[in-house]
């Protein structure tokens, strides 16, 4: 299991859109299990990814949690 927190200049809604494109069916092929304006969760490959973003100054603080998708989550954290 991996938990990360990163800061970004993107707003929470944009973080969720980026996560959908990166991890979702058109990206890594994970199934969306929960989605709102500020968070999204995925399942697949015997693991999961959870992304939650909240407004923080001029951008967002992003909490990432995963099991089995550690490398991909680290990559997403660098890109967001």
C-alpha positions as CSV (number, residue, x, y, z in Angstrom):
1,X,0.0,0.0,0.0
2,X,1.2,3.5,-0.8
3,X,-0.2,6.9,0.4
4,X,1.1,10.2,-1.0
5,X,0.1,13.8,-0.7
6,X,1.1,16.3,-3.4
7,X,0.4,19.9,-4.1
8,X,-0.6,21.2,-7.5
9,X,-1.6,24.4,-9.1
10,X,-4.6,22.7,-10.7
11,X,-8.0,22.9,-9.1
12,X,-9.7,19.8,-7.6
13,X,-12.0,19.3,-10.5
14,X,-9.1,19.3,-13.0
15,X,-7.2,16.8,-10.8
16,X,-10.2,14.5,-11.0
17,X,-10.5,14.9,-14.8
18,X,-6.7,14.1,-15.1
19,X,-7.1,11.1,-12.9
20,X,-10.0,9.8,-15.0
21,X,-8.0,10.1,-18.1
22,X,-4.9,8.5,-16.5
23,X,-6.3,5.6,-14.6
24,X,-9.8,5.1,-16.1
25,X,-11.0,3.0,-19.0
26,X,-9.3,5.1,-21.6
27,X,-6.0,5.2,-19.6
28,X,-4.8,2.3,-17.5
29,X,-8.2,0.5,-17.9
30,X,-9.3,0.7,-14.3
31,X,-13.0,0.6,-13.4
32,X,-14.4,3.8,-11.8
33,X,-16.1,2.8,-8.5
34,X,-16.8,6.2,-7.1
35,X,-16.7,9.8,-8.4
36,X,-17.5,13.3,-7.3
37,X,-16.2,16.8,-8.1
38,X,-13.2,16.3,-5.8
39,X,-12.5,12.6,-5.6
40,X,-12.5,9.5,-7.7
41,X,-11.8,5.8,-6.9
42,X,-10.8,3.0,-9.3
43,X,-10.5,-0.8,-9.1
44,X,-8.7,-3.3,-11.3
45,X,-5.8,-5.6,-11.5
46,X,-6.4,-6.9,-8.0
47,X,-5.9,-3.4,-6.6
48,X,-7.3,0.0,-6.3
49,X,-6.5,3.7,-6.6
50,X,-8.1,6.5,-4.7
51,X,-7.6,10.2,-5.5
52,X,-9.0,13.1,-3.4
53,X,-8.3,16.7,-4.0
54,X,-9.2,19.8,-1.9
55,X,-8.6,23.5,-2.6
56,X,-5.4,24.7,-1.1
57,X,-4.5,28.3,-1.7
58,X,-4.1,28.8,-5.5
59,X,-4.3,25.1,-6.3
60,X,-5.1,21.8,-4.6
61,X,-3.7,19.3,-2.1
62,X,-4.1,15.8,-3.6
63,X,-4.2,12.6,-1.5
64,X,-3.4,9.5,-3.4
65,X,-3.8,5.9,-2.0
66,X,-3.2,2.7,-3.8
67,X,-2.6,-1.0,-3.6
68,X,-0.9,-2.8,-6.6
69,X,-0.6,0.5,-8.7
70,X,2.3,2.2,-6.8
71,X,4.4,2.9,-9.9
72,X,1.5,4.4,-11.8
73,X,0.4,6.5,-8.8
74,X,3.9,7.9,-8.5
75,X,3.9,8.7,-12.2
76,X,0.5,10.5,-11.9
77,X,1.8,12.4,-8.8
78,X,4.7,13.8,-10.9
79,X,2.4,14.8,-13.8
80,X,-0.4,16.4,-11.8
